[in-house]
Amino acid sequence: MKKMFAKSLLTAAVTAAVAMPVHAYNLHTSDAGEVNLDVEAILGAFSSEETYDTVGLANTGESRDWQEAYIKAGISATRNLENGAAAYGAVSLLASGTWGDGDAMGIQTGDERELDLEDAYIGYRNDMFDISIGRQNISFGDGFLINGDSLNFGEGLDDALAGGVPGFESDRGGAYWLAARKAFDKTAIVRVGGDSGLRSDIFWIESDNAAQASTELAGINLEYVTETGTFGAMYLEGLDVDDTEAGVLGLTHRDGQETFSLRYQGSAGVENLFLSGEFVTQDQGDASRKDGDAWYVEAGWTFADVAWSPSVNYRYSTFDEGFDPLFFGFNRGYGTWFQGEVAANYAGPFNSDTDVHHLAVKAAPTETLAVGALFFDFSNTAGGTDANDGQELDIYAEWVVNDHLIISPLVGFYTPDSNSSTQGSDDTNTYFQVLAIVPF
């Protein structure tokens, strides 16, 4: 039980994949419904020997140490209605900050602090459908395309553009790695169907995140859920962007963009087997970016009868030069869909213009401790020039200390193949992070 608690809580705490909060304290329960106090808090300490000129901030050649934290608190409630129906809703505030030198990409300065509204939504559900509107986190599949609005810039880019672009402000209060803020500003979603068979989601979302050019899009997600796996298809259409923000970040193509995906995830009826894959084709809304495709295939096996129940997974993913990964995020755990803690967060590539070979091993020595290692090889980057090719090895642990503390340390070794990388050298970077998740 504690092993499952550790896995689910770590994933929920660190990622944009989970719409529900990490911990809920029940304030009231009756036949009429319930009211909960929802609290989540995460602290992280980070260190990087190298820095990266990924977004043109010219900060290579210096080591950095920094800290990130956020706490989110709010109220959620459910009101039971006739015939098994229910009304529900939630509201929460989130305080975040970054301290120290700022991160390895320079997108944070260490001076970020912000308290703001996070969730604010209402909904209604019955046996046939579930409809909700407001500020909320939304994700589909395993987060390959949409996994919440979780890109959290700090003051670094704003400082670099000071006086140059009036009306542009991308600072969301820091906590960049922790992805503190995940809720889309405006949403409307209708979910039809249950936990098995054919089901669908029809949705509209609008971001207020300058780092995402305040993208507005609509779409439909279809899934067929069986005992052996889930088959899915999704269509997305970009409806609008903020012209100023899109111009700064090169995201004008999202207005009119069309994205279509097919996916599968499951065991194919074979115990201990894991299979996953997705194919995406994307047509851009203007000529500022090439049309692009992306796809991946993954297979894994768990040796359930061996001590520590080790698992081994291999994945190959490929992304065209013009592919826009949209709102991807941390979903199934380390490596999805941030491929490499250094590469995916600071050095690039960021699920575009690259081919990635990935090997993961994981084991559970005790019921409260899991350990793992992740290897990534990046090739065919930077428009085929290979300027940002490289390899990364990450070694991590997930330890449930007690019911009120989870610790996850990670050490990473990232080596670019070329001096022309965003690191500006081919030296191996030693990177370290440790997370403390505190359920109240």
Sequence and secondary structure as in RCSB ss.txt:
>XXXX:A:sequence
MKKMFAKSLLTAAVTAAVAMPVHAYNLHTSDAGEVNLDVEAILGAFSSEETYDTVGLANTGESRDWQEAYIKAGI
SATRNLENGAAAYGAVSLLASGTWGDGDAMGIQTGDERELDLEDAYIGYRNDMFDISIGRQNISFGDGFLINGDS
LNFGEGLDDALAGGVPGFESDRGGAYWLAARKAFDKTAIVRVGGDSGLRSDIFWIESDNAAQASTELAGINLEYV
TETGTFGAMYLEGLDVDDTEAGVLGLTHRDGQETFSLRYQGSAGVENLFLSGEFVTQDQGDASRKDGDAWYVEAG
WTFADVAWSPSVNYRYSTFDEGFDPLFFGFNRGYGTWFQGEVAANYAGPFNSDTDVHHLAVKAAPTETLAVGALF
FDFSNTAGGTDANDGQELDIYAEWVVNDHLIISPLVGFYTPDSNSSTQGSDDTNTYFQVLAIVPF
>XXXX:A:secstr
 HHHHHHHHHHHHH SS  S SEEEEEEEETTEEEEEEEEEEEEEEEES    TTS    S  EEEEEEEEEEEE
EEEEE GGG EEEEEEEEEEEEEEET  TTSS  S  EEEEEEEEEEEEE SSEEEEEEEB  B TTSSSBB S 
    SHHHHHTTTTSTT      S TTTT    BSEEEEEEES SSEEEEEEEEEE   GGGTT EEEEEEEEEE
ETTEEEEEEEEEEEE  HHHHHHHT GGGTT EEEEEEEEE TT TTEEEEEEEEEEE SSTTS  EEEEEEEEE
EE TTSTT  EEEEEEEEE TT   TB    SBTTBSS STTIIIIIS  SSSEEEEEEEEEEEEETTEEEEEEE
EEEES TTTT TT EEEEEEEEEEEEETTEEEEEEEEEEEESSTTSTTSS   EEEEEEEEE   
